[in-house]
């Protein structure tokens, strides 16, 4: 619920600035703007932090993991091409596990957390607002690779195991710690930046990340074919122009 409200607030802010252009920052003369562009190099670096919500992860036999809302962090290096930008980004999503569900078998509290490491190549287009030149709405998209990182995934049933009356266990006591292979992913981004100073910008935006289906291997659970990763993020960050 909190993520949905945050996403709507970001969307309303971006639409208001783009449509109206009436937000009035401190005045910037044409000479100052030209001088700033002349001194600003094409390269930039930055950091990005966000709050995110991840959809349930499901495997081919119907088992599912639900997640708590989590966090995201990334760093990036980019290059300006007039109103366009290209960039390389390395980041990480993290969510605590909320519930483990196997239809007709169990639905219970889960423990541990799952991270998603990502490496992406992004492209952006920055819009210009004549009445508010410091504000810069943007749209972007990217593609790359991601890895699912399972850390201590378990639940009361998994942790206890399922005994076999004839002796031993149907399912051994299980705590899952494993990694997937690096798999393809893509994302879409929209937001708005604000120029604090000639070399410094802050931004607020929304990111939708989608990772392709991937496979995890567990000693006790065997092969798990998972239906990818879908993450919605409200984010804010800082860009420093070099």
C-alpha positions in Angstrom: 0.0 0.0 0.0 2.8 2.4 0.9 4.6 1.7 -2.3 1.4 2.2 -4.4 0.8 5.6 -2.8 4.5 6.7 -3.3 4.3 5.7 -7.0 1.2 7.8 -7.5 2.8 10.8 -5.8 5.9 10.6 -8.1 3.7 10.3 -11.2 1.6 13.3 -10.3 4.7 15.4 -9.6 6.3 14.6 -12.9 3.1 15.2 -14.9 2.6 18.5 -13.2 6.0 19.8 -14.0 6.0 18.5 -17.6 2.5 19.8 -18.4 2.7 23.2 -16.8 6.3 24.2 -16.5 5.2 26.7 -13.9 7.4 25.7 -11.0 9.7 28.7 -10.5 13.3 28.1 -9.3 15.8 30.8 -8.8 16.2 32.7 -12.1 19.0 31.6 -14.4 20.2 33.9 -17.2 21.0 32.7 -20.7 24.6 33.7 -20.2 24.9 31.7 -17.0 23.3 28.7 -18.6 25.6 28.8 -21.6 28.6 29.3 -19.4 27.6 26.3 -17.2 27.1 24.1 -20.3 30.5 25.1 -21.5 32.3 24.2 -18.3 30.4 21.0 -17.6 32.1 17.9 -19.0 30.2 15.1 -20.7 30.8 12.5 -18.0 28.9 12.1 -14.8 28.8 9.7 -11.8 26.0 9.1 -9.2 24.3 7.1 -6.5 20.7 6.0 -6.3 18.6 4.8 -3.3 15.0 3.5 -3.3 12.2 1.7 -1.6 10.8 -1.2 -3.6 8.1 -3.9 -3.8 8.7 -7.2 -5.4 6.1 -9.6 -6.8 5.8 -13.1 -5.5 8.4 -15.6 -6.8 6.8 -18.8 -8.0 8.3 -22.1 -9.2 7.1 -24.5 -11.8 5.3 -26.8 -9.3 3.3 -24.0 -7.6 5.4 -23.1 -4.6 5.7 -19.4 -3.9 7.7 -17.0 -1.8 6.1 -13.7 -0.8 8.3 -10.7 0.1 8.3 -7.8 2.5 8.9 -4.4 0.9 12.6 -3.8 0.6 15.4 -1.4 -0.5 17.5 -0.8 -3.6 20.9 0.9 -4.1 22.9 1.5 -7.2 25.9 3.4 -8.5 26.4 4.5 -12.1 28.8 6.2 -14.6 27.3 8.0 -17.6 28.0 10.2 -20.6 25.9 13.2 -21.9 24.9 13.3 -25.6 23.1 16.7 -25.7 19.6 15.8 -24.3 20.3 12.1 -24.3 22.5 10.1 -21.8 24.0 6.6 -21.8 25.1 4.9 -18.6 26.5 1.8 -17.0 24.8 0.8 -13.7 25.6 -1.7 -10.9 22.9 -2.2 -8.2 21.3 -4.4 -5.7 17.7 -5.1 -4.5 17.0 -6.8 -1.2 13.8 -8.2 0.3 13.1 -10.1 3.5 11.1 -13.2 3.0 7.5 -12.9 4.2 5.7 -16.2 3.6 6.3 -19.6 2.0 3.3 -21.1 0.2 2.8 -24.5 -1.3 -0.8 -24.9 -2.4 -2.6 -27.4 -0.2 0.5 -28.1 1.9 1.7 -25.0 3.8 1.2 -21.3 4.1 3.5 -20.0 6.8 5.9 -17.3 8.0 9.2 -17.4 6.2 12.7 -16.3 7.2 15.9 -15.1 5.4 16.2 -12.7 2.6 16.7 -12.7 -1.2 18.9 -10.2 -3.1 19.0 -9.4 -6.7 22.4 -8.2 -8.1 22.2 -6.3 -11.4 24.5 -4.9 -14.1 22.7 -2.8 -16.7 23.4 -0.5 -19.7 20.9 2.4 -19.7 19.8 5.1 -22.1 17.8 8.3 -21.2 16.2 11.3 -22.8 16.1 14.5 -20.8 13.3 17.0 -21.6 13.7 20.7 -21.5 11.2 23.0 -19.8 11.7 26.6 -21.0 9.8 28.2 -18.0 11.8 26.1 -15.5 15.2 25.3 -16.9 16.5 23.7 -13.7 13.8 21.0 -13.8 14.6 18.1 -16.2 12.0 15.3 -16.6 13.5 12.1 -18.1 12.5 8.7 -19.5 14.9 5.8 -19.8 15.3 2.1 -20.4 18.0 -0.4 -19.9 19.1 -4.0 -20.4 21.6 -6.3 -18.8 22.1 -9.2 -16.4 20.9 -10.1 -12.9 21.5 -12.8 -10.3 19.2 -14.1 -7.6 20.9 -14.6 -4.3 19.0 -16.6 -1.7 20.2 -16.2 1.9 18.8 -18.4 4.7 15.4 -19.0 3.1 13.3 -21.3 5.4 10.1 -21.7 7.3 8.9 -23.7 10.4 8.0 -26.7 8.2 11.2 -26.5 6.1 13.4 -26.0 9.2 11.9 -29.0 11.0 11.7 -31.3 7.9 8.9 -33.7 7.1 9.5 -37.1 8.9 8.8 -40.4 7.2 6.9 -42.8 9.6 8.9 -45.6 8.1 12.1 -43.9 9.1 14.1 -40.9 8.0 12.5 -37.9 6.2 10.4 -37.2 3.2 12.0 -33.8 3.3 15.3 -33.1 5.2 15.4 -30.0 7.4 16.1 -27.2 4.9 17.7 -23.8 4.9 18.3 -22.6 1.4 21.5 -20.7 0.5 22.1 -20.6 -3.2 22.7 -18.4 -6.2 21.3 -18.4 -9.7 23.4 -17.9 -12.9 23.5 -14.4 -14.3 20.4 -14.0 -16.5 19.0 -11.4 -18.8 16.9 -8.5 -17.5 15.5 -5.1 -18.5 14.0 -2.0 -16.9 12.1 1.2 -17.6 12.5 4.5 -15.7 10.7 7.8 -15.5 11.4 10.7 -13.3 12.4 14.3 -12.9 15.8 15.9 -12.0 16.6 19.3 -10.5 19.9 21.2 -11.0 21.1 22.2 -7.6 24.4 23.7 -9.0 26.3 23.7 -12.2 27.8 20.3 -11.6 25.2 18.7 -9.2 21.7 17.4 -9.9 19.2 15.5 -7.7 16.4 13.3 -9.1 13.2 11.5 -8.0 11.8 8.7 -10.1 10.1 5.4 -10.6 11.8 2.2 -11.9 10.2 -1.0 -13.1 12.7 -3.9 -13.3 12.0 -7.3 -14.8 14.3 -10.3 -14.8 13.9 -13.4 -17.0 13.1 -16.8 -15.6 16.0 -18.4 -13.8 17.0 -21.7 -12.0 18.1 -22.3 -8.4 19.6 -25.5 -7.1 19.1 -26.7 -3.6 20.6 -29.7 -1.9 17.3 -30.8 -0.3 14.7 -29.2 -2.6 16.5 -30.0 -5.9 16.1 -27.8 -9.0 13.7 -24.8 -8.7 12.6 -23.1 -11.9 11.5 -19.6 -10.9 9.3 -17.3 -12.9 11.7 -14.4 -13.0 11.7 -11.2 -10.9 9.4 -8.2 -11.1 10.3 -5.1 -8.9 8.7 -1.7 -8.7 10.8 1.0 -7.1 10.4 4.7 -6.0 13.9 6.1 -6.0 15.9 9.2 -5.5 19.6 10.0 -6.2 22.4 12.3 -6.9 24.3 13.0 -10.2 27.6 14.8 -10.3 28.8 16.1 -13.6 32.5 15.9 -14.2 
